Each structure stands twice: as C-alpha cells, then as structure tokens.
Amino acid sequence: MTTKLLPAAFVGALLLMAGCQHDPASYQESAQDPELFHETAKQLTDVIVYDIFSPPVASRVYAYPSIAAYEVMAVSNPGYRSLSAQLHDLKAIPAPEEGLQYLAPLASLQAYLKVGTALVFSEDKMDAYAEKLYSKYRDMGVPKKVVENSIGYGNEVADHILAWADQDNYKQSRTFPKYSINEDPKRWQPTPPDYMDAIEPHWNQIRPFVIDSATQFVPVPPTPFDMDESSLFYQEVIEVYEVGKNITEEQQAIAQFWDCNPYVSHHQGHVMFATKKITPGGHWIGITGIASRLAEADFMETVEAYALVSIALADAFISCWDEKYRSELIRPETVINQYIDEDWVPILQTPPFPEYTSGHSVISAAAATALTNLFGEPFEFEDTTELEYGLPSRTFSSFFEASEEAAISRLYGGIHYMPACRNGVDQGKALGAFVMSKIQTDNSLSQQ
C-alpha cells in the first residue's frame, strides 16, 4: 500500500499530543501496535456473530466504527485526509481541545468501541473488552490522565459519528412494512426449512456512504422466468440442479468455505437449533486483517484499510439489495422443487431474500477492489477466517481470485443461478472502483 510519510516532528504528536510532560519513549511503540486494532475489530465481529445480525445490517455495524477510528487518526496525521465532505452528510469531527494530552491510537480505538457498542445488542461484551483495553494501555506505562483524555476525546468523536449515523434512515426503516408474498411464479417465496420473511426489503432506502444512490450501479436484468425446456432460464435452473447432484469434493468445500450464513437452522424431529457463523462482510473484514498483517501495515494504515473496505462493503450491500427487491427473482430451490425434483435440496441453506444478484458476488468484488487498491496485486494470502468455524484455510494469489471463488461458490451451493454470480461480480467491481476513485485519503494528493 502507499505509505504517506510524516514529517519527523509529527511522529511523536501522533502518539502523544500537546507535549505531555511524561516521556512517551517507554510506551511509544507498544501504544501504536496495529495488533490492538485487529483485536478490537475481531471483538466487534465476535459480537456481530453472537447477536446474529443480517448481512446488510452487519455491514452498517462495521462501517461507522471504522470511520470513527479513521477520523481520529487523521486529525493527528497530516499525511491523511479526513473523510468529511467525502462521505454523504459527514461533517468534520470536533478537534481535540487545545493543549490536550492524549494518545491518538487509544482515542481511535475508543471511538471505534463506543460507536460499535451503540450499534450492537451485547453491550456488556463490548464494555468488558474496553476495560481490558484500557488496562493494556495502563500496563504500558501510559499516565492515567492521558488514558482518560484519550477515552474522552474518543467518546466525543464517537458521539459525532453516531449523530451522523442516526440520520441514515435505518431507524425509520425498522417500521416499514414487511415484504408481501403473492402467487406470481417468478417472484421470490420463502424457502425451507424455516420459511422466514424476506430480510431488509427496504435496505435501498438506507443512505449510502459514497455512491450517488442505491440505483447507481443497476446490473443487467436477470434472465426472464420461463420454464419451457428450450428457454435460457430453464437451462440455468438445470445447471444449478446438475451441479448439486454431481458436486465434487472441491466444489463442496468451496461452497461451505464461503457460506457465511449468520443463522443456519437445523431440525431434528421436533427440535430446532441454530448455528451462528460470520457474515459475508465479516469474512472480508477478516481478510482485511490478514492482508494488513502480511503487508506489515502500521496503525494508521491498518485503520485506513478497515475503513475503506467497510465503506465499500456497506455501499455494495445497498446496491445489491436494491436489485434484489427490484427483480424479486425466485430461488433455485423453489423452482426445482416445484418443477423438476421435489426432493432436491441445495448444499447450502437458502438465505431469506430474493435471488438476483448474488450478495456474495457483489460485496466480494467490491471488497477485493478496495483491497487491491490498497495492497496491489498479486497478493498471495492464506485465508484463515473460517478456521474457528471448523473449516480449513484456503490460499489465494490475489483478492480478485478470492472474490471470484466467493461468487461461484453460490452456484455450487445451489442457491444462485449463474447470471447472479457473473453479473454480481461486474456490479461489485464497478461499484468498488467508483468508491475508491471518490475517496481520497492521501492528503498530499488533495493539496496538489
């Protein structure tokens, strides 16, 4: 990734603002350890999994804390430009009080934690982690007053970001009507085993971060529904059916690796239980952490990576969900059970929302575009994100290779037709390129 060089005079200021009388040399290196941010981001992911947020909502939960953390760091780092005036309706954050002695990395982490805590249900888990974080900084030898000031400034920025988040129409959308079902044979219907209501049918009304609107990157329409055996749509259905019947071990491994279904239900007789897993956006946040570590990104670069990837993911979900509830296309499982084989079951559990386009395809391509912009290609990495969910790691030579596999995994899993995967990739790449072209974090470039 591009390193934004700082004048030597600013290096100490990045860690300890306004000339604190305590010598910061003893804790300077440990205080800016990027591993502290990775651990904090992982804490948020763990809570998102525990609280079972849907993929679109989870993308929102990732975006706002990451932006808050970035904005705090950008204040004390002249090589980086604020995202205010670059993201819709975001105004400049409050400047730290003149003469305030604080640690920018700790203030950044605090802003991340406070915003994240406000957006999840399990606040107690976030609060417990925060106390452990404060203890780490105290153990480094950071003076108590500096810790308190850092927390205070982080909270001030967090309040600013939360006020901005409060205006994105999310709360209002909680009261919007549910998706209504009708008898149109091409229109999405709830799928087994739980026949859940459609998730987030109004997500296109959430304020985007960078894209002009939810309709900016509308893909080509899906293949028209037609179950005549000579039709293109019928051939696409048969493709899903045949892949499912003849799936290879490798294809099954790929499908399961990229499943990322936050709520998989299991039924045994009259007993039902659920398996909690990471969301698709959470998987790419995990890849962001892996890439940042491999690139030996410092604290500021790490925060930048999480912020840009989370923004690309959030806008990608808004764009994708806009198309899902425009085309409202029926899922393969429903079509195959009704017209071809009533006993056929897909490899993966069908998620509860319309088929076109594939969310994995759109958001993975967008995230891969952001990561490639940050770290370049080729970029070989071992994706260990799913290890804790019992799945072996997979190795990729680039972020785009990973995103392409994520896309085709949905065909292997039996939950998408090929056009949703292929056109979803195009949609995500176009959106990701737009986001990265619009956001300028290098302050030196903005001043040219």
N, C-alpha and C positions, 0 to 999 in steps of 0.2 A: 504494500500500500504506500501511497505517497506520504512521506514524513514532512510535517510542517515545522520547520526549525524555529526555535525561540532564541531571542537574544539572551545571553547569559544572565543578565540582570533579572530576567523574569523567571528563571528556573526556581529560585528559592521562593519567589512570590507564589508560584503555583501551589507549593506545599503549605506555606505559612504566610498569610497576608499581613501587611501593615507592620512589619518589623517587630514581631514578638520578641520579648527580652530573653526568652528561653532559647538555648541553642538547639536548632532543629536537626543538627547533624546526626544525632543518635537514632532518630526515627525517620529521617527523610526518605530512605529507600523503602523501608517496610510500609510506610504510610501510603505510598503510591503504588503498591504492589497490585497489578491488574487482577491477580487471583481473587482479591477481595470483591471485585466487581463480578467476576464469574460466579463466585459462591452466592452472591446476593441475587443475581439473575436466576440461578438454579433454585434458590429458595422460592422465588416467585413462581417458577414453573411447577415446583412440587405442590404449591398451594392451588394453582390453577387445576392441576390434575385431581387433587383432593376434593376441590369444590365442584368439579365436573362442569366447567364452562364449555359451551359450544364453540366450535372453531372460529366463527366470526367474532363472538364476544371475547374470546381469549385474545384475538389479535388486537383488540382495543385495550385490553388489560396490559399487554406487552408494550404498546406504543407510548402511552402517556408517561409511565415511569421512566422509560428510556430517554424520552425527550427532556424530561425534567433534569435527569442526570447530566445529559449533554449540555444543557443551557448553563448549569452551574459551572461546569468545567470550562466552557467557552469564555465566561466572564474573566477568568484569571489567566487565560491562554490567548495571547494576541495573535497566534497563528491560526486561530479558528474563528469562524464567523457564526454569529447567533442564527438560530432558525426562525427567529421572529421576523415577520414580514415575508418569510418564505413558505410558511405553513398557514393555511387559511385561518384568519382571525387571531393568530397568535401575536400578542404584543410583547415587547421586551420585558424580561423579568426584572424584579427590583434589584438594584445594585446593592452590594453589601455596604453596611454603614461605614462611613469614612473612619479609618483607623482601626477597624475591627480585626482582631487577631483570630484567624480561623484556618482550618485545613480544607482546601478545595476538594480533595478526594472524599473526605468524610462528609462534607456538606453535600456532595454529589450523591453519595450512597444514601444519605438520609432523605434527600428529595425523592430518590427512586423508591425507597421503602415507604415513605408516607403516602405517595401517590398510589403505589401498588396496594398498600393496605386498605386504602379507601375504595378500591375497585374490586376487592375480593370479599368473600364471606368470612373466611377463617382468619380474622384479625389477630386472634391470640397467637397463632403460629408465626405471623409476621412480627408481632411485638416481641415475642420470645427471641426470635433471631436478631432483632435490632439490639436487644440488651447484650447479646453475645458479641455483636459487632463493636458496640461501644467499649466493652471490656478489652477487646483486642487492641483498640487504639490506646486505651489507658495503659495496657501492659507494654506497649511500645515506648512508653515514657512521655506521651503527649500530655501536656499540662491540662488539668481539669477544666480550666477556664476556656482553653482553646477547643476542647471537646464540646463543651456546652455552646460556645459561639458557633461552631461548625454545625451542630444539630439545629440551632436556632435559625441560622441562615438557610439550611436545607429545608426546614419547615416553611420558611417564608416563600421560597421558590415553589415548593410543593403546593402551597395554597393558591399561588398564582396559576399554576398549571391546572389544578383541579377546578378552578373557576372557569378556565377556558374549556376544559373537558365537559363541564356542566352544560355548555351551550351547543353540544354536538347533536342534539335531538335523541340521544339514547334513552334518557328517562321518559321522554314523551312516547317513544316507540313501544315502551312496555305496556301501554294502554291501547295500542292499536288492535284491530280485530284479528282473529285467527284466520289462517288460510282456509278457504271453503272448498269442499270437495264436490265435484259433480260427475256425471256419467260420461263425459267426453272420453272416448277410448284412448286418445293420445295424451291425455292430461295426467299429471302425476297423481298417484294414490298412495296412501300409507302402506308400508311394507312390513312383512313379518320379521321377527316374532312378536313385536310389541305394538305395531301399527300406530306409532307415535305421530302426533301432529307435526306439520311442517315447521322446521326451525327457521326463525328470523325471516319471515316473508317480506318484512319492510326494511331490511338492512340497507337497501339502496337509498333510504332517507337519512342515513347517518352522514354527518358532514365529513367529506373526505379530508385528507391531510394535504395532498399535493395535486392530485388530478382535478381537472376543472369540475367534473361532475361524475356521477355513477355511470352515465351513458357515454363517456368519452371514448371508451375502448370496447364498443359493442362488436362481438365477433360475427362472422357469417352465420346465418341461421342454421339450425340443425337440419338433418335430412328429414323431409316430410314423412310423417307417420303413414305407413302403408303396408299392410300385412299380406299383400299379394306376393306370391313366391317369386315373382320376377322383379320385384321392387328393390331399390337400393337399401331402403330401410330394413326390409326383411333380411337381406344379406348381412347387414350389420348386426342384427339380432342373432342370426345363426352363428356369426363369428364369435360372439360372446358365449353362446351355448356350447359350441365345439371346443373352445379354449377351456371352458370349465370342465367338460367331460374328459379332456385329454391333457390336462395340465401336467407339466413336468415338475420335478422337484425344485428346479431353479426358479421357475415361474411362480411356484407356490411360496418359495422363500422370499422372493421379491414382493409379492402381494402382501405377505404378513409383515415384512420389514417396514413397509410404508403404510400400513393400515391406519395407524394414528387416529383411531376412533376413540374419543374420550369416554364413551359409555357403551360397552358391548354387553348385552344381556344374555344370560344363559338360563335355559329352562330344563329342569329335571323333574318330571312328573308335575306336581303342584308347587314345586319350589322354584323360585326365580332368584338369581343373584347376578351381580354385575361386576365386570372387570373394568377398572379405571386405567386409562392409558393417556399418553401425551397427545396433544392436538397436532395437526399438521404444521401449524405455525410454530408450535413449541419445538417440533423436530428441527425446523430451520433455525430457530434461536439456538438450539443445541449445536448445530453445525457452525453457527457464527462463533460460538465459544471455542470450538475445536480449531477453526481457522485462525482466530485471533491468537490462540496459544502457539500454533505452528509458526505463525508469522512473527512471533515474539513482539506483538503489539504492546505498547506501553499503556498506561491507564487511560490517557486521553484518547488514543487510537482505538482502544477497546470499547470505550463508551460510544465513540463515533460509530463504530461498526454495528453495535446493538441498536443504536438509534435509527440508522439508515435502513437496516434490514427490517426492523419492526414497522417503520413507516411504509416501506414497500409492501410488506405483508398486509397491513391494515387496509391500504387502498386497493390491493388486489382482491381482498375479500369483498369489499364494497362493489367493485366492478363485476366480479363473478356472480355474486348473489343477485345483482340487478338482472343479469342474463337468465339466471335460473328461474326467476319468477316472471320473466317475460316469456320465455319459450315453454316453461312448465312441462317439460318433456317427461314422459313416463319412464320408469326404471326398467332395466332388462329383466329383473326378477319377476316383475308383474306381468310383462309381456310374455315371457317364456312360459310361466305357469298357466297363463290364460289360453295361449295359442299353440304351444309346442309340447311342453312336458310339465305336467302339474307337480311332479315330484322333484324337479330340478331345484337345487339350492346353490347359491353362489359361494365361492370360497370365503369371502368376507361378508360380514353383516351389512346389509344395505343401509346407508345413513338416511335419516328422515328429512329429505328435501329433494326437489326436482333434479333431474339428471344432467342437464346441459347448461354450462360447460362444467368440466371436471374441476372442482376446487383445488385438488392436489396439483393439477397441471398448471393452473393459473398462478397460484401462490408460489409454487416451487420455482417456476420460471422467473417470476418477479424477484424472488429472493436470490436466485442464482445470478441474475443480472446485477443486483446490488453488490453481492459478494465478489463477483468478477471485477466489477468496477473498483472495488476496494483493494483486492488482493491479487488480481490478474489471473492469467491462465497460461499454461497449465498450472493447476494447483492440486497436487495429489494429497489426499487425506483419507484417514480411516474414520468412518462414521460409526462411533460407538454409542450414539444417542439411545439406541434401543436395548443396550445390554441389561439395564436394570429391569426391563420388561421381559427378560428371558430370551431375547433374540440375539444371534451373533452379529458382530460388526460387519460392515461391507466397505470396500475400498473403491475410491473413485479418483480419476485423473483430473477432474475439473468439477466445478459446481454445476455446470450445464449437463455434464454426464449424469450427475446425481438427479438433477431435476427431470431429465428425460426418463430415467428409470422410475422416478416417482409417478410420472404421468402414465406410463404404460402399465404400471402396477395396478391401476384401476380397471383396466381391461382384464388382466389376469385374475383379479379379484372377483370379476363377474358383476361389477356394479356400474360400469360405464361402457357405452359404445365407443368405437374408435374415434369418431369425429370430436367427441367431447374431450378426449385426451389430446389429439393433434391440434385442434383449434384452440383449446385451452392454453397450450404451450405458446402459441402465437399471441394470444391475448395477453398472457403474463409477461412475455418478453417485451412487447410494445409498451405495456404499462410500466414495467420496471425501468426501461430505457428513458421514458419520459420523466419518471420520478428522479432518477439520477441526474438527468440533464437540468432539472429545475432546482435541485438543492445544491447550494454552493457552501461547502464547509471551509474551504481554503481561503482565509481572509486576504492573503496576498494577491490572489487572483481577482477578488472583488474590488481591490483598490487600484488595479491596473487601468 
